[in-house]
Amino acid sequence: MTHLVWDWNGTLLDDLALVVTATNASLASAGGLPITAEEHRRDFRRPIEAYYASVLGRPLRADEFAGLDRAFHDAYDAGFASIALAEDALVALESWAGTQSLLSMWFHDQLVPAVDRHGLTRDFIRIDGLRAEVGGGHKAPHLAAHLAAMGVDGADCVMIGDSVDDALAAASVGARCVLYSGGFTDAIRLAEVGVPVVDSLTEAVAIAAATESARA
């Protein structure tokens, strides 16, 4: 049975509104103008430093990006307690017959208790977040390490996420990918990647399962 890797922010966790609020707090700290949710979904990309540079209209020094990252996470942490899971997250998780794991680019020491608070720890055989002080990079090397730690081959894996970077990470290890349009990236940008794009997590799991059946 194929293994399923879930993304967290913008996928299982419905935190787009908070991310936009935190992004605006971060931009304001550098003299930038606020963005809307649709602008975020249209323009957001990794590495996040490049996204900030594009929105601010200038390159960033490493220390300046570190400050923006801190401002973002301070604002995000302040509002996190009120954030809920995506509407069909629980049903989607329960509908997958194989093993599942969680890979996030959010800080590991915050991710693990958050997942537990939502009662999801038992659903995953492994949970990995970012083990660094400053984030913002690509997901591909983290996915490779995540799969290696479980002894899972990329060819036996499907990833469900909400960003172009999720699809690129999956491709880098030979995994398949289904993208969810309800998160951080609009459906038009996701469709350009060439993998299935769906409007619900339950549909994402159904496509992942159908892909598995086709391979059997």
SULNORFEN-V765078 format. One record per pair of residues at least 12 apart in sequence whose C-alpha atoms are under 8 Angstrom apart, sorted by the first residue. I is the first residue (numbers start at 1). GAP is how many residues later the second one is. D is the distance in whole Angstrom. If there is no record, write none. Layout:
# SULNORFEN-V765078
[[I & GAP & D] [I & GAP & D]]
This chain:
# SULNORFEN-V765078
[[1 & 97 & 6] [1 & 98 & 8] [1 & 155 & 8] [1 & 211 & 7] [2 & 96 & 7] [2 & 97 & 8] [2 & 154 & 5] [2 & 155 & 5] [2 & 156 & 7] [2 & 210 & 6] [3 & 95 & 6] [3 & 96 & 5] [3 & 97 & 6] [3 & 98 & 8] [3 & 149 & 8] [3 & 153 & 6] [3 & 154 & 5] [3 & 155 & 6] [4 & 94 & 7] [4 & 95 & 6] [4 & 96 & 5] [4 & 97 & 6] [4 & 153 & 6] [4 & 154 & 5] [4 & 155 & 6] [4 & 156 & 7] [5 & 95 & 6] [5 & 96 & 5] [5 & 97 & 6] [5 & 98 & 7] [5 & 152 & 7] [5 & 153 & 6] [5 & 154 & 5] [5 & 155 & 6] [6 & 94 & 7] [6 & 95 & 6] [6 & 96 & 5] [6 & 97 & 6] [6 & 153 & 6] [6 & 154 & 5] [6 & 155 & 6] [7 & 95 & 6] [7 & 96 & 6] [7 & 97 & 6] [7 & 152 & 8] [7 & 153 & 6] [7 & 154 & 5] [7 & 155 & 8] [7 & 159 & 8] [8 & 94 & 7] [8 & 95 & 7] [8 & 96 & 6] [8 & 153 & 8] [9 & 95 & 7] [9 & 97 & 8] [9 & 174 & 8] [10 & 151 & 8] [10 & 152 & 6] [10 & 172 & 7] [10 & 173 & 4] [10 & 174 & 6] [11 & 75 & 7] [11 & 149 & 8] [11 & 150 & 6] [11 & 151 & 6] [11 & 169 & 7] [11 & 171 & 7] [11 & 172 & 6] [11 & 190 & 8] [12 & 73 & 6] [12 & 74 & 5] [12 & 77 & 6] [12 & 189 & 8] [13 & 70 & 8] [13 & 71 & 6] [13 & 72 & 4] [13 & 73 & 5] [14 & 69 & 7] [14 & 70 & 6] [14 & 71 & 5] [14 & 72 & 5] [14 & 169 & 7] [15 & 68 & 6] [15 & 69 & 7] [16 & 21 & 7] [16 & 167 & 6] [16 & 168 & 6] [17 & 20 & 7] [18 & 58 & 6] [18 & 61 & 7] [18 & 62 & 8] [18 & 65 & 8] [19 & 57 & 7] [20 & 15 & 7] [20 & 16 & 7] [20 & 17 & 6] [20 & 20 & 7] [21 & 54 & 8] [21 & 55 & 8] [22 & 49 & 8] [22 & 50 & 5] [22 & 51 & 7] [22 & 52 & 8] [22 & 53 & 5] [22 & 54 & 5] [23 & 49 & 6] [25 & 46 & 7] [25 & 47 & 6] [25 & 50 & 7] [26 & 42 & 5] [26 & 43 & 7] [26 & 44 & 8] [26 & 45 & 5] [26 & 46 & 5] [27 & 25 & 8] [27 & 29 & 8] [27 & 41 & 7] [29 & 39 & 7] [29 & 42 & 7] [30 & 38 & 7] [32 & 23 & 8] [32 & 24 & 6] [33 & 23 & 8] [38 & 148 & 8] [40 & 144 & 7] [40 & 145 & 7] [41 & 142 & 8] [41 & 143 & 5] [41 & 144 & 4] [41 & 145 & 5] [42 & 143 & 6] [42 & 144 & 6] [42 & 147 & 7] [43 & 142 & 8] [44 & 140 & 7] [44 & 141 & 7] [45 & 118 & 8] [45 & 119 & 8] [45 & 120 & 7] [46 & 90 & 6] [46 & 91 & 6] [46 & 92 & 6] [46 & 119 & 7] [47 & 89 & 5] [47 & 90 & 5] [47 & 91 & 6] [48 & 88 & 5] [48 & 89 & 7] [49 & 16 & 6] [49 & 87 & 7] [66 & 68 & 6] [69 & 65 & 7] [69 & 66 & 8] [85 & 33 & 8] [88 & 112 & 7] [88 & 113 & 6] [88 & 114 & 7] [89 & 112 & 6] [89 & 113 & 8] [91 & 111 & 7] [92 & 109 & 6] [92 & 110 & 5] [92 & 113 & 6] [93 & 30 & 7] [95 & 107 & 8] [95 & 110 & 7] [96 & 109 & 7] [96 & 113 & 8] [99 & 25 & 7] [99 & 26 & 7] [100 & 23 & 7] [100 & 24 & 5] [100 & 25 & 6] [100 & 26 & 8] [101 & 22 & 8] [101 & 23 & 5] [101 & 24 & 5] [101 & 25 & 5] [101 & 26 & 6] [102 & 22 & 7] [102 & 24 & 6] [102 & 25 & 5] [102 & 26 & 6] [103 & 24 & 6] [103 & 25 & 5] [103 & 26 & 6] [103 & 39 & 8] [103 & 40 & 7] [103 & 43 & 7] [104 & 24 & 6] [104 & 25 & 5] [104 & 26 & 7] [105 & 24 & 5] [105 & 25 & 5] [105 & 30 & 7] [105 & 31 & 8] [105 & 34 & 7] [106 & 23 & 5] [106 & 24 & 6] [106 & 29 & 8] [107 & 22 & 5] [107 & 23 & 4] [107 & 24 & 6] [107 & 25 & 7] [108 & 20 & 6] [108 & 21 & 4] [108 & 22 & 5] [108 & 23 & 6] [109 & 20 & 8] [109 & 22 & 8] [111 & 18 & 6] [112 & 15 & 7] [112 & 16 & 8] [112 & 17 & 8] [126 & 24 & 8] [128 & 18 & 7] [138 & 27 & 7] [138 & 31 & 8] [139 & 26 & 7] [139 & 27 & 7] [139 & 30 & 6] [140 & 25 & 8] [140 & 26 & 8] [140 & 28 & 7] [140 & 29 & 4] [140 & 30 & 7] [140 & 32 & 6] [140 & 33 & 8] [141 & 28 & 8] [143 & 26 & 7] [143 & 27 & 8] [143 & 30 & 8] [144 & 29 & 6] [154 & 16 & 8] [154 & 19 & 5] [154 & 20 & 5] [154 & 21 & 5] [155 & 18 & 7] [155 & 19 & 5] [155 & 20 & 5] [155 & 21 & 8] [156 & 19 & 7] [157 & 18 & 5] [157 & 19 & 6] [158 & 12 & 8] [158 & 17 & 6] [158 & 18 & 5] [158 & 19 & 5] [158 & 20 & 7] [158 & 50 & 7] [159 & 16 & 7] [159 & 17 & 6] [159 & 18 & 5] [159 & 19 & 6] [160 & 17 & 6] [160 & 18 & 5] [160 & 19 & 6] [160 & 20 & 7] [160 & 44 & 7] [160 & 45 & 8] [161 & 16 & 8] [161 & 17 & 7] [161 & 18 & 5] [161 & 19 & 6] [162 & 17 & 5] [162 & 18 & 5] [162 & 19 & 6] [162 & 20 & 7] [162 & 21 & 5] [162 & 22 & 6] [162 & 23 & 6] [163 & 16 & 7] [163 & 17 & 8] [163 & 20 & 8] [163 & 21 & 7] [163 & 22 & 6] [163 & 27 & 7] [164 & 21 & 8] [164 & 25 & 8] [164 & 26 & 6] [164 & 29 & 7] [166 & 13 & 8] [167 & 12 & 7] [167 & 26 & 7] [167 & 28 & 8] [177 & 18 & 6] [177 & 19 & 7] [177 & 31 & 8] [178 & 17 & 6] [178 & 18 & 5] [178 & 19 & 6] [178 & 20 & 7] [178 & 26 & 6] [178 & 29 & 7] [178 & 30 & 7] [179 & 16 & 7] [179 & 17 & 6] [179 & 18 & 5] [179 & 19 & 6] [179 & 25 & 7] [180 & 17 & 6] [180 & 18 & 5] [180 & 19 & 6] [180 & 20 & 6] [180 & 21 & 7] [180 & 24 & 7] [181 & 16 & 7] [181 & 17 & 6] [181 & 18 & 5] [181 & 19 & 8] [182 & 17 & 6] [182 & 18 & 7]]
